[in-house]
């Protein structure tokens, strides 16, 4: 049985992770870490890792970029693997995550859904086939409380597509300041925020007289929590290094 610590346990995603852990036969929650420090669960909740009196087998992080330094310091000092699901990190913070992976196992993904990772694989294949003859646009939609834009998942999709194109594309996030026609060497990335949309991602390949569209819709946040718990079970037995959904799926296929 794997004992997990949930960072951001009082948040919406933290609640779903705790629920997913309670339903998993291979893992359970040892304690939570949340800046509010209020416990509404049957496990202890600490304001920081400095207060923790138990050592978890793995950390699952669905919190805020501000919590990264404290979490990584604790994880490295205690050799605890980390499943990092938080988005909105700066380039410097992502580099810290990569450096940490040299000492501990780190599962880092902007989206824990199996379906979205299939969408990414299909988008890469489409880009290989369609190449530079089709314009590529990505549209992501989320609820009105989401802070970062574009979503980490949209950037994951763009990076995956970019990796298979012959020429590295330019990411264009906003066209209102442009007074010129679209360049072929672009991937447009557009954000929509409204209502309670859990998460929708659409990849558009627009060619001459034809359009290919790939779409994924997350209808509940529970899919991300379940994916994070599965990642935690997988990561607990791994050596130091960077892991993602592709690595986890490969291990069971």
C-alpha positions as CSV (number, residue, x, y, z in Angstrom):
1,X,0.0,0.0,0.0
2,X,1.4,3.4,-1.0
3,X,1.0,6.3,1.4
4,X,0.5,9.6,-0.4
5,X,0.7,13.2,0.6
6,X,-1.7,15.6,-1.2
7,X,-0.4,19.1,-1.8
8,X,-3.4,21.5,-2.2
9,X,-5.8,19.1,-0.6
10,X,-8.3,21.8,0.3
11,X,-8.7,22.8,-3.3
12,X,-11.2,21.4,-5.8
13,X,-8.7,19.0,-7.4
14,X,-7.3,18.1,-4.0
15,X,-10.7,16.9,-2.9
16,X,-11.1,14.7,-6.0
17,X,-7.6,13.3,-5.5
18,X,-8.4,12.4,-1.9
19,X,-11.6,10.7,-3.1
20,X,-9.7,8.8,-5.8
21,X,-7.2,7.6,-3.2
22,X,-9.9,6.4,-0.9
23,X,-11.3,4.2,-3.8
24,X,-7.9,2.9,-4.9
25,X,-6.8,-0.5,-3.5
26,X,-3.1,0.2,-4.0
27,X,-2.8,3.7,-2.4
28,X,-4.2,5.8,0.5
29,X,-3.8,9.3,1.8
30,X,-1.2,9.8,4.6
31,X,-1.6,13.5,5.1
32,X,-2.4,16.7,3.2
33,X,-0.5,20.0,2.8
34,X,-2.4,23.2,2.2
35,X,-1.7,26.8,3.0
36,X,-5.1,27.1,4.7
37,X,-4.2,24.3,7.0
38,X,-7.8,23.4,7.8
39,X,-8.7,19.7,7.9
40,X,-12.0,18.6,6.4
41,X,-10.8,15.1,5.9
42,X,-10.1,12.0,8.0
43,X,-6.3,12.6,7.6
44,X,-4.1,15.4,9.1
45,X,-3.6,18.5,7.1
46,X,-0.5,20.7,7.6
47,X,0.2,24.3,6.4
48,X,3.7,23.2,5.2
49,X,5.9,20.2,4.9
50,X,7.9,21.5,7.9
51,X,5.0,20.4,10.1
52,X,4.7,16.9,8.7
53,X,5.6,14.1,11.1
54,X,5.2,11.2,8.7
55,X,7.1,10.3,5.6
56,X,4.9,9.6,2.5
57,X,5.8,7.1,-0.2
58,X,4.8,9.7,-2.9
59,X,3.6,13.3,-3.2
60,X,0.7,14.3,-5.4
61,X,0.6,18.0,-6.2
62,X,-2.5,19.8,-7.4
63,X,-1.8,23.2,-5.9
64,X,-0.2,26.5,-7.0
65,X,3.2,27.3,-8.5
66,X,4.1,29.1,-5.3
67,X,4.2,25.8,-3.4
68,X,6.9,24.3,-5.7
69,X,10.1,25.3,-3.8
70,X,8.9,24.0,-0.4
71,X,7.6,20.7,-1.9
72,X,10.8,20.0,-3.9
73,X,13.0,20.8,-1.0
74,X,11.1,18.3,1.2
75,X,10.9,15.7,-1.5
76,X,14.7,15.8,-2.3
77,X,15.7,15.8,1.4
78,X,13.5,12.8,2.1
79,X,13.8,11.0,-1.3
80,X,10.1,11.1,-2.0
81,X,8.8,10.9,-5.6
82,X,6.5,13.7,-6.8
83,X,3.5,13.6,-9.2
84,X,3.3,17.3,-10.3
85,X,0.0,18.2,-11.9
86,X,0.0,21.9,-11.2
87,X,0.2,24.2,-14.3
88,X,1.3,27.8,-14.8
89,X,4.9,27.4,-13.9
90,X,7.6,29.8,-15.2
91,X,10.5,28.6,-17.3
92,X,12.7,28.9,-14.2
93,X,10.4,26.7,-12.2
94,X,10.2,24.1,-14.9
95,X,14.0,24.0,-14.8
96,X,13.9,23.4,-11.0
97,X,11.6,20.5,-11.7
98,X,14.0,19.0,-14.2
99,X,17.0,19.5,-11.8
100,X,15.0,17.8,-9.0
101,X,14.4,14.8,-11.3
102,X,18.1,14.1,-11.2
103,X,17.7,13.2,-7.5
104,X,14.1,11.9,-7.3
105,X,11.5,10.4,-9.6
106,X,9.2,13.1,-11.0
107,X,6.0,12.6,-12.9
108,X,5.3,15.9,-14.6
109,X,2.3,16.5,-16.8
110,X,0.0,19.4,-17.6
111,X,-2.9,17.0,-18.0
112,X,-3.5,13.6,-16.3
113,X,-6.3,12.4,-18.6
114,X,-5.7,9.3,-20.7
115,X,-8.0,10.7,-23.4
116,X,-6.0,13.9,-23.7
117,X,-2.8,12.0,-24.1
118,X,-4.4,10.0,-26.9
119,X,-5.4,13.3,-28.5
120,X,-1.7,14.4,-28.3
121,X,-0.5,11.2,-29.9
122,X,-3.1,11.6,-32.7
123,X,-2.2,15.3,-33.2
124,X,1.5,14.3,-33.7
125,X,0.5,11.7,-36.2
126,X,-1.7,14.1,-38.1
127,X,1.1,16.7,-38.1
128,X,3.5,14.1,-39.6
129,X,1.1,13.3,-42.4
130,X,-0.2,16.8,-43.1
131,X,3.1,18.6,-42.5
132,X,3.4,22.2,-43.7
133,X,0.5,22.0,-46.1
134,X,-2.1,22.6,-43.3
135,X,-2.4,25.5,-40.9
136,X,-2.5,24.4,-37.3
137,X,-4.6,26.1,-34.6
138,X,-5.3,25.0,-31.0
139,X,-8.4,26.2,-29.1
140,X,-8.7,25.5,-25.3
141,X,-11.7,26.2,-23.2
142,X,-11.9,26.2,-19.3
143,X,-14.0,27.5,-16.5
144,X,-14.0,31.2,-15.5
145,X,-11.9,30.5,-12.4
146,X,-8.8,29.2,-14.2
147,X,-5.9,31.6,-13.8
148,X,-3.3,30.6,-16.3
149,X,-3.8,31.0,-20.1
150,X,-3.1,29.3,-22.3
151,X,-3.6,26.0,-20.5
152,X,-0.7,23.7,-19.8
153,X,-2.4,21.1,-21.9
154,X,-2.6,23.4,-24.9
155,X,1.1,24.0,-24.6
156,X,1.7,20.2,-24.3
157,X,-0.2,19.7,-27.6
158,X,1.7,22.5,-29.3
159,X,5.0,21.2,-28.1
160,X,4.2,17.7,-29.2
161,X,3.2,18.9,-32.7
162,X,6.3,21.2,-32.9
163,X,8.5,18.2,-32.2
164,X,7.5,16.4,-35.4
165,X,7.5,19.3,-37.8
166,X,10.5,19.9,-40.1
167,X,10.7,23.6,-39.1
168,X,10.2,24.8,-35.5
169,X,7.0,26.9,-35.5
170,X,6.2,30.2,-33.8
171,X,3.4,30.1,-31.2
172,X,1.0,33.0,-31.7
173,X,-1.3,33.7,-28.8
174,X,-3.1,36.9,-29.9
175,X,-3.6,38.2,-33.4
176,X,-5.3,41.5,-32.7
177,X,-1.9,43.4,-32.9
178,X,-1.0,41.8,-36.2
179,X,-1.8,43.5,-39.5
180,X,-0.5,40.8,-41.8
181,X,-1.7,37.5,-43.2
182,X,-1.0,34.3,-41.3
183,X,2.5,32.9,-41.6
184,X,2.9,29.2,-42.5
185,X,5.3,28.8,-39.7
186,X,2.7,29.4,-36.9
187,X,0.7,27.4,-34.4
188,X,-2.2,29.6,-33.2
189,X,-3.2,29.0,-29.5
190,X,-6.4,30.5,-28.3
191,X,-8.0,30.6,-24.8
192,X,-11.7,30.7,-23.8
193,X,-12.7,31.2,-20.2
194,X,-16.3,30.9,-19.1
195,X,-18.9,29.2,-16.9
196,X,-18.0,25.8,-15.4
197,X,-16.3,24.3,-18.5
198,X,-14.1,21.6,-17.1
199,X,-11.7,21.4,-20.0
200,X,-12.0,21.2,-23.8
201,X,-9.2,21.1,-26.3
202,X,-9.5,21.3,-30.1
203,X,-6.7,20.9,-32.6
204,X,-7.6,22.2,-36.1
205,X,-5.6,21.3,-39.2
206,X,-6.9,23.6,-41.9
207,X,-5.8,22.9,-45.5
208,X,-7.0,23.8,-49.0
209,X,-10.8,23.1,-49.1
210,X,-10.6,20.7,-46.2
211,X,-10.3,20.7,-42.4
212,X,-9.3,18.0,-40.0
213,X,-10.4,18.5,-36.3
214,X,-9.4,16.5,-33.2
215,X,-11.3,17.3,-30.0
216,X,-11.3,16.1,-26.4
217,X,-13.8,17.1,-23.7
218,X,-13.3,16.4,-20.0
219,X,-16.7,16.2,-18.4
220,X,-15.5,15.9,-14.9
221,X,-12.4,16.7,-12.9
222,X,-12.5,13.2,-11.5
223,X,-10.7,11.9,-14.7
224,X,-7.6,14.0,-13.8
225,X,-7.6,12.9,-10.1
226,X,-7.8,9.2,-11.2
227,X,-4.9,9.7,-13.6
228,X,-2.8,11.4,-10.9
229,X,-3.4,8.5,-8.5
230,X,-2.5,5.9,-11.2
231,X,0.7,8.0,-11.9
232,X,1.5,7.9,-8.1
233,X,1.2,4.1,-8.0
234,X,3.4,3.9,-11.1
235,X,6.0,6.4,-9.9
236,X,6.5,5.0,-6.4
237,X,8.7,2.2,-7.8
238,X,10.7,4.2,-10.3
239,X,14.3,5.4,-10.2
240,X,15.1,9.2,-10.3
241,X,14.2,10.8,-13.6
242,X,11.4,12.6,-15.5
243,X,8.3,10.6,-16.3
244,X,5.1,11.4,-18.1
245,X,1.9,9.7,-19.2
246,X,3.6,8.2,-22.2
247,X,6.1,6.5,-20.0
248,X,3.3,5.1,-17.7
249,X,1.2,3.9,-20.6
250,X,4.3,2.2,-22.2
251,X,4.8,0.3,-19.0
252,X,1.5,-1.4,-19.2
253,X,1.2,-1.9,-22.9
